[in-house]
Amino acid sequence: MLSDHDHDVVVVERRDDRVKQLEDEYIATVIHGDATRPSVLRQADLAETDVVAGLTNTTATNLAACTIAKQTNPSVRTVMRTVHDDTGEYSEFVDATFMPESAGAEIAVSAIETGVRTLSAAIGDVKILEVTVGTDAPVAGRSLADVSLPDGSLVVSGTSGESTAGPETELLGGHQYVVAAEPSVADEVVNLLRG
C-alpha cells in the first residue's frame, strides 16, 4: 500500500521464503537479515529515512528495530506493532504504536452484530483519511466554501476533530481534518491538503 502511494519502501526480512516472495513481487527494496542487528538495519540508509516501522508479530523485535533506528537517526519517526492492549506503554520509546488484532476484532464484531458497524468495516472502498494541512498547501487558510475539492471527496471534521465541517470551516495549516474520498480522487485530495 505504501508503494502504491509512491513511497520508497525498504523491507528488512530474515526469512528466506519471504525475501524470495518480496523480490518476486518487486514492490520494495529488500535487505535480507535481522533488523535487530544494527549492522543490518543501517543498510537501509537510516540517515535518509523518514519512518521506520517495526511490523513483526514480536513486540521486542519491533522495539529493538525502532530503538536502533532512533539512535542512528534521532529525527526518524518510529512506528511499532505491539501485541499488548496498552499501546501507550511504549510512548516514551516510539512515536506511534498500533495493535492490528484490535482492528481485526472490530471487523469481526461488525460482521457478527446487526444494525451497528464500525466505520472501518462499513466504508468499503471509500478512504477515510486524517490529513494534516500543509502550511504551504493551496487550501491553507481558506474556507471550504472557497475551495474546489474534487467530486467524490468530503471534509468530515473541523480542526482536529472538534466539530463537523461545513462551508465556513477554515483549513488551517498544521491542523488535522478527517476526509472521506473515493479511491480515484484520494491522491488529488491529499495533494491539495498537503501541498
Residue pairs with C-beta under 8 A, 6 or more apart in sequence:
2 9
3 9
3 27
3 28
5 187
8 29
9 27
9 28
9 29
10 28
10 29
10 30
10 31
10 44
10 45
10 49
11 22
11 28
11 29
11 30
11 31
12 31
12 33
12 34
12 35
12 40
12 41
12 43
12 44
12 65
13 19
13 22
13 30
13 31
13 32
13 33
14 32
14 33
14 34
14 35
16 32
19 30
19 32
22 28
22 30
23 30
31 40
31 43
31 44
33 40
33 43
34 40
35 41
35 54
35 61
35 64
35 65
35 68
36 61
36 64
36 65
36 68
38 68
38 72
41 65
41 68
41 69
41 72
42 72
44 52
46 52
46 69
46 72
46 73
46 76
47 72
47 73
49 69
49 73
49 76
50 76
50 77
51 76
51 77
51 78
51 79
52 65
52 66
52 69
52 70
52 76
52 77
52 78
52 79
53 78
53 79
53 80
53 81
54 61
54 62
54 63
54 64
54 65
54 66
54 78
54 79
54 80
54 81
54 94
55 62
55 81
56 62
56 81
57 81
57 83
58 83
59 80
59 81
59 82
59 83
59 84
62 80
62 81
62 82
63 80
63 90
63 93
63 94
66 78
66 79
66 80
66 93
66 94
67 93
69 76
69 78
70 76
70 78
70 94
77 95
77 96
78 93
78 94
78 95
78 96
79 94
79 95
79 96
79 97
79 98
80 90
80 94
80 96
80 97
80 98
81 97
81 98
81 99
81 100
82 89
82 90
82 97
82 98
82 99
83 99
83 101
84 99
85 99
85 102
87 97
87 98
87 99
88 97
90 97
91 97
103 120
106 118
106 120
106 121
107 118
107 120
107 121
109 118
110 116
110 117
110 118
110 120
110 121
110 122
111 121
119 128
120 128
123 180
125 182
125 183
126 180
126 181
126 182
126 183
127 180
127 181
127 182
127 183
127 186
128 156
128 178
128 179
128 180
129 178
129 179
129 180
129 181
129 186
129 189
129 190
130 176
130 177
130 178
130 179
131 176
131 177
131 178
131 179
131 189
131 190
131 193
131 194
132 174
132 175
132 176
132 194
133 139
133 140
133 171
133 172
133 173
133 174
133 175
133 176
133 177
133 193
133 194
134 140
134 173
134 193
134 194
134 195
135 173
135 174
135 195
136 173
136 195
137 171
137 173
137 192
137 193
137 194
137 195
138 192
138 195
139 147
139 171
139 192
139 193
140 171
140 172
140 173
140 195
141 170
141 171
141 172
141 173
142 170
142 171
143 167
143 168
143 169
143 170
143 171
144 155
144 165
144 166
144 167
144 168
144 169
144 171
145 167
145 168
147 171
147 192
149 155
149 189
149 192
150 185
150 188
150 189
151 185
152 181
152 182
152 184
152 185
153 179
153 180
153 181
153 182
153 185
153 186
153 188
153 189
154 179
154 180
154 181
155 165
155 169
155 171
155 177
155 178
155 179
156 164
156 165
156 177
156 178
156 179
156 180
157 163
157 164
157 165
157 177
157 178
158 164
158 165
158 166
158 169
158 177
159 169
159 170
159 172
159 175
159 176
159 177
160 175
160 176
161 176
161 178
163 169
165 177
171 177
171 193
177 193
179 189
179 193
181 189
